[in-house]
Amino acid sequence: MKRLAGSYESLFNRRAVKFRELGLKDRKLTGKDYRSLILREETLLKRPVTLIGDRIFIGSEKKSLQALKNALDFPHS
């Protein structure tokens, strides 16, 4: 997923309650930090993550969901 996403940071959920609980807001995190945190706390993985072939769609933002719909050839809504 990291290879397709480009970085662990793009897979990281900054809106998770755990993000605030761990006091990560003001920390400077490295790629290694993001990877470790995602593996340790699954809520820190931005969801949904959808893989279609060599494409990845991350999160529930409107832009990402529309790109996923387009990739699946769903009618536009």
N, C-alpha and C positions, 0 to 999 in steps of 0.2 A: 504494500500500500504506500509506503514511504516513497518508493521509486516513482510510482505513478503520481503521487500528490506533490512531489518535489521537496517536501520537508516534513518532519514530524510536527512542526509547529502548525502546519495547515490542517493536521488531523486533530489538533488539540482543542478541547472545549473550554473556553474561558468563561462560559456562562454557568458551568457546573458549580453547585453548592460547595463541593469538595475543593474547588479552586480557591474560593474565599476562605474556607476553613483552614486550609494549609498555608494561608498567608502568601500566596504566590503572586499577587497583583503587582507588587513593587519589586519583585526579584527579576534579575536579568537571567533568563534561562537559555541554555544551550540546546542544540539538537539532541545531545545525549540526555539532558535533563527531561526534555519533552518525551523522549522514548521511554525512559525509566518511569516517569510518572504515569504515562498511559498504560504501561504494563502492570503497574502496581495498583492503579485505581481505574477500573473500567469506565467509570462515569466521566473520566477526563478525555475519553475518545469522543470526538464530535460525531453525532449520528443524525441521520442514517449515513452509512458509507455503502455505496453501491458500486460494484465492479462489473463492467460490461466489456469483455475482451481486454484491450489495453487502455481502457478509459476508466476514470474514477470520478464519482460524484459524491461530494462530501457536504453534509449538513442539510438543514431544512430551510435555508434561505430561499426566497422566491426565485432568484437567478439560478441557483443550483437545481432546484426542483424542475424548473422549466427546461433546463439543459437535459435533465434526465428524461423528461417527457418527450422531448425532441428525439433523443437517442432511441427511445422505445417506440417512436412514431405514434405517440398518443395524440388525440385531438387537443388542440389548444383550448385552454379554459381561462 
